[in-house]
Amino acid sequence: MKATRRELYDLANNYYLMAEIRLIESDISFKVYEINYKDSYYLICICDRNYNYKGDAHQFIFRNKSEKFALNLCWKKLIEPGLANS
């Protein structure tokens, strides 16, 4: 059964209130964040097109590397798609 629009909205609100974000690694061409939400850890790397990151984190190519953007990206690309399909 797919999650309803209202359920996704409530889960998103909970995520933005409860998620903890921490900068793990930083360079001129990338930033790696660890996001902790409900005892799950997500590693994401926000990179420039020409980056020198060699780790295991999910990589996304964007110029904006802020914490707020990282939280949004994690929700939209990693967490929400799994919830919408379950």
Phi, psi and omega in degrees: 000127181286147177290140179284165179301318180294319178297318178296321178298315179295319178295321178296316178300316179298317179302310184293335177278324190257342183291141176246133182238144181217133176283122183264314185214143182220144178210173177296325186262356180198163169221137179247127180243146171250126181243125181252122178215121179051053178061019173244143179245135178237131175252126176228146178239124175256118190240159164279170179299319178256089184247163179239031177277135183235018185269191185263358184291154173298130183254133177231136182260110178210160175277322181287122182238028183283162178296318180300316178296320179298318177298314179298317181296317178299315180297308187289324186261334185247313188272307184302316180302323177292324179286322183294330182269349182265000000 
